[in-house]
Amino acid sequence: MQLTHEHEEIRRNLRRFIDDEINPHVDAWEDAEIFPAHEVFGQLGRMGYLGLTKPAAYGGSELDWSYAMVMAETLGYIRCGAVPMAIGVQTDMATPALARFGSDELKREFLVPSISGEYVACLGVSEAGAGSDVASIKTTARADGGDYVINGGKLWTTNGAQADWICLLANTGEAPAHRNKTLICLPMQTRGITVAKKIRKIGMMASDTAQIYFDDVRVPQRYRIGEEGMGFTYQMLQFQEERLWAASNLLQGLQNCIDDTVAYTRERKLFGSTVLAQQWVHYTLAELQTELEALRALTHRAVELYVAGEDVSMLASMAKLKSGRLARLIPDSCMQFWGGMGYTWDNPVSRMYRDGRLTSIGGGADEVMLSIIAKHMGTLHR
Ligand SMILES: Cc1cc2nc3c(=O)[nH]c(=O)nc-3n(C[C@H](O)[C@H](O)[C@H](O)COP(=O)(O)OP(=O)(O)OC[C@H]3O[C@@H](n4cnc5c(N)ncnc54)[C@H](O)[C@@H]3O)c2cc1C
């Protein structure tokens, strides 16, 4: 993929911001199990990073998705997975459908402050009873006069405890499951919404992951994104960017893992030599670097074709699948070479081991990716 001077400038400036303003605080945010999303998003918004691919009319830069890829890759320099994920939710998971299908009024109300960083957004698809099987969600939005009345709940909502609005997927009719759903911009301060709890997790510690309930929550129907009944389709399109984002973001995080391990094992002495000098160690790291380069090539190819306007659902699913696989293989293999130091909580590789494990589960589990790939290969058995 041909990267321009503008791509490199985005990478350089964002990297400087990460080194100066984010990484010095990451350990404290991980310990606190939350980070100040409004403060960080405000800074990123002022620098123009929350709207790279969004329309200029709403404060965005209207660049193509290769710039989002470079931003996602660069966020991999952040020394945890939680903060990049929160930013990715804002830029490439909760807002693409709004930007593409929302009315002008809706975009002025929700997209403009999400691009400026004044608002924190979250995405409400998964529920206690439905994650992989999105079509079977139970939350309803019943039309009542000019309003929707929403009942149900969402689980695993990243940014959910801090968000100003949720991009909510709800059932709005009795049509078959793929045609009865609607995406709605729902302000989180609306009466009837309860953020029940912040969920404790094994990784992504600085990310607030919430369980949310809706009890007769009333919202104007003009807060609907696009057409009623098109929510499932819009969400599947929105997932495309989420999956490309996840693969792009991991490229640098996994590179850090290998680089940190090379640096540590080069210094660590044993048997009159170093850990890195053991053939098994440098061969294994060479193998992992090769796997990572293959993921980079796949991800860049998927993004290149996406920018060219092609349907990349198979390639994006492959990139997401492979990134999930490598997010398990690379930190696990690297951790081994750190010995006991690798088994400590604050070790960068052990953090990646915990944080990266989510990739095979969230945003469509590996098995869901396999079924999409099989469907495109014409081999999916129904
Ligand atoms: C930290 C975290 C953050 C998250 N953030 C968000 C968010 O912001 N917004 C949101 O909407 N959701 C979010 N999620 C939810 C996430 O997308 C779901 O957890 C994921 O889609 C899996 O759904 P589930 O947990 O209900 O697992 P289930 O759907 O119950 O699946 C369980 C397992 O079944 C297997 N499986 C699934 N499908 C198949 C198949 N076809 N064939 C064979 N096996 C299969 C997989 O191994 C899967 O892991 C988050 C989750 C976590 C843990």
The ligand as a Gaussian input file, in Angstrom:
#p B3LYP/6-31G(d) Opt

LIG

0 1
 C      -14.277000      -6.551000      26.912000
 C      -15.415000      -6.642000      25.957000
 C      -15.839000      -5.508000      25.297000
 C      -16.938000      -5.571000      24.430000
 N      -17.416000      -4.424000      23.854000
 C      -18.598000      -4.455000      23.195000
 C      -19.240000      -3.265000      22.770000
 O      -18.723000      -2.147000      22.958000
 N      -20.458000      -3.337000      22.180000
 C      -21.070000      -4.538000      21.940000
 O      -22.154000      -4.550000      21.373000
 N      -20.480000      -5.701000      22.313000
 C      -19.272000      -5.679000      22.945000
 N      -18.685000      -6.854000      23.355000
 C      -19.382000      -8.112000      23.133000
 C      -18.694000      -9.028000      22.135000
 O      -18.835000      -8.533000      20.840000
 C      -19.325000     -10.412000      22.355000
 O      -18.799000     -10.900000      23.581000
 C      -19.009000     -11.364000      21.227000
 O      -19.710000     -10.996000      20.070000
 C      -19.408000     -12.817000      21.591000
 O      -20.714000     -12.867000      22.067000
 P      -21.056000     -13.615000      23.450000
 O      -20.121000     -13.107000      24.476000
 O      -22.503000     -13.459000      23.692000
 O      -20.704000     -15.123000      23.171000
 P      -21.679000     -16.201000      22.502000
 O      -22.420000     -15.588000      21.371000
 O      -22.437000     -16.872000      23.565000
 O      -20.621000     -17.206000      21.901000
 C      -19.815000     -18.023000      22.754000
 C      -18.810000     -18.739000      21.910000
 O      -19.459000     -19.591000      20.989000
 C      -18.622000     -19.824000      19.892000
 N      -19.357000     -19.604000      18.639000
 C      -20.034000     -18.501000      18.275000
 N      -20.565000     -18.651000      17.042000
 C      -20.189000     -19.876000      16.617000
 C      -20.401000     -20.631000      15.439000
 N      -21.120000     -20.139000      14.408000
 N      -19.864000     -21.861000      15.356000
 C      -19.153000     -22.380000      16.374000
 N      -18.916000     -21.716000      17.515000
 C      -19.420000     -20.494000      17.637000
 C      -17.449000     -18.834000      20.003000
 O      -16.306000     -19.520000      20.470000
 C      -17.946000     -17.850000      21.020000
 O      -16.896000     -17.225000      21.724000
 C      -17.562000      -6.813000      24.186000
 C      -17.106000      -7.959000      24.840000
 C      -16.066000      -7.886000      25.722000
 C      -15.643000      -9.130000      26.442000

